[in-house]
Each structure stands twice: as C-alpha cells, then as structure tokens.
Amino acid sequence: MISIESSFWTQHGFGIRKQAVAQLCYSVKVHNVVFSQEALRLFSKLRKADRAFIKEGVQVHLAEGDPKRTSRNKFRLRRPSPHADYELRLDQWRVFYRLRDDSVEVVLIGEKRGNKLIIGNEEFSL
C-alpha cells in the first residue's frame, strides 16, 4: 500500500513537492507449537522465571520464526536420535523438537551444565 502524506512534506519545508511514502506491511506465519506430555512435565518443574524465558524463546524462534532455518542456536541434530530432530539453545536451556506437518512438537527440555545435559534431574544422552 502506498499513500502520499502531504502534511508531512509541508511541515518539514518541502513546500508543495509530494513524494510517495511507502508503508511496509507484512504478515508473520505463526506455527502451531505443541508440547509433549514429557515436555509439559519437565516445563512445569522449572522456576517461573525460567519458564517465562523458555516460553518467550519458543515463541520467537519456533512459533513466529522458521523452525527449519539453521542458525547458531537452532539446528538439526548431527546424529539421529529417537527423541528429537532439532535443538534450540536458549542460554543454558536446551529445547528439543520435531516438525510434524504444519506444527512443531517440543519433546524435551533440559539444562546444560558444563558438558552434561540434565533432563529431569538426571544426566541425559541423546
């Protein structure tokens, strides 16, 4: 959509000269994010601040962003795993997920401590 704002141009000393001001309009595709029973159990055991942080990260990177797109903190697992296909890194937190048709299924949530992955108070190996 393009509109001409004549009042803007006259207020800023451009006289009667008019130029088109382009308005950028775009839509964001939002993916449906579903938590598995295990992910919900793990999520509910976290502190409130950690839950809010993870929820915001999942919304930004998986729901509103492209879950397939590889970045430094979001990528496909290098070795095949029966648990998940992708990993999202949010500071010390790890969110493991799979893509199902048009939705994203979060399957595990864990915390990275040093070189160990802790899921549900136990060391976990993918």
C-alpha positions in Angstrom: 0.0 0.0 0.0 1.4 3.4 -0.9 0.0 6.7 0.4 1.0 10.3 0.0 1.4 12.3 3.2 1.2 15.9 2.1 1.1 17.3 5.6 4.4 15.7 6.4 6.1 17.4 3.4 4.6 20.8 4.0 5.5 20.8 7.8 9.2 20.0 7.0 9.7 22.7 4.4 9.3 20.7 1.3 6.5 23.0 0.0 4.1 21.5 -2.5 6.5 18.8 -3.7 5.0 15.5 -2.8 6.7 12.1 -2.7 5.2 8.7 -2.1 5.8 7.3 1.4 5.8 3.5 1.3 4.3 1.7 4.2 5.7 -1.8 4.8 3.1 -4.3 5.6 3.9 -7.9 6.0 2.4 -10.9 7.7 4.1 -13.3 10.0 3.3 -17.0 9.6 2.8 -18.5 13.1 3.5 -22.2 13.5 1.4 -24.3 15.9 3.7 -25.4 18.8 2.6 -28.4 20.8 4.4 -29.7 23.9 4.5 -33.5 24.5 3.5 -34.9 27.9 7.1 -35.3 28.9 8.0 -31.7 27.9 5.0 -30.4 29.8 6.1 -32.3 32.9 9.7 -31.0 32.6 8.4 -27.5 31.9 6.1 -27.4 34.9 9.0 -28.3 37.3 11.1 -25.3 36.2 11.2 -22.0 38.1 8.7 -19.3 37.0 11.5 -17.1 35.6 12.9 -20.0 33.6 9.5 -21.0 32.3 8.9 -17.4 31.1 12.3 -17.3 29.4 11.8 -20.6 27.6 8.3 -19.7 26.6 9.5 -16.5 25.0 12.3 -18.2 23.2 10.0 -20.9 21.8 7.5 -18.3 20.7 10.2 -16.1 19.0 12.2 -18.9 17.4 9.7 -21.7 16.7 6.2 -20.2 16.6 7.0 -16.9 14.8 10.3 -17.8 13.3 11.2 -20.6 10.8 11.8 -23.8 12.9 13.6 -25.4 9.9 16.1 -22.5 9.5 19.5 -23.2 10.8 21.3 -20.7 13.0 24.0 -20.7 15.6 21.5 -21.6 18.3 18.9 -23.5 16.3 19.9 -26.5 14.2 19.2 -30.1 13.2 20.9 -32.7 15.4 24.1 -34.1 13.9 23.4 -37.6 14.9 20.0 -39.2 14.5 18.1 -39.5 17.8 14.9 -41.4 18.7 13.9 -38.4 20.8 14.2 -35.3 18.6 15.3 -34.0 15.3 16.2 -30.4 16.2 17.7 -28.5 19.1 17.1 -24.9 20.2 19.7 -23.3 22.5 18.4 -20.7 25.0 21.4 -19.8 27.2 21.9 -22.9 29.4 18.5 -24.3 28.4 18.0 -26.8 25.5 14.7 -27.4 23.8 14.5 -30.4 21.6 11.7 -30.6 19.0 10.4 -32.3 15.9 8.5 -31.0 12.9 5.1 -32.6 12.3 3.3 -31.5 9.1 2.4 -27.8 9.9 3.2 -27.9 13.6 6.2 -28.0 15.9 6.3 -30.7 18.7 8.5 -29.8 21.7 9.6 -33.2 23.1 12.2 -32.5 25.7 13.5 -29.5 27.7 16.8 -29.7 29.6 19.6 -27.7 31.1 23.2 -27.8 30.0 25.7 -27.8 33.0 29.2 -27.9 31.7 29.4 -30.7 29.3 26.4 -32.6 30.7 22.8 -32.4 29.6 20.4 -32.6 32.6 16.8 -33.5 31.9 14.6 -34.2 34.8 17.4 -34.1 37.4 19.2 -36.9 35.5 22.1 -36.8 33.1 20.8 -37.5 29.6 22.4 -38.6 26.4 20.8 -38.1 23.0 
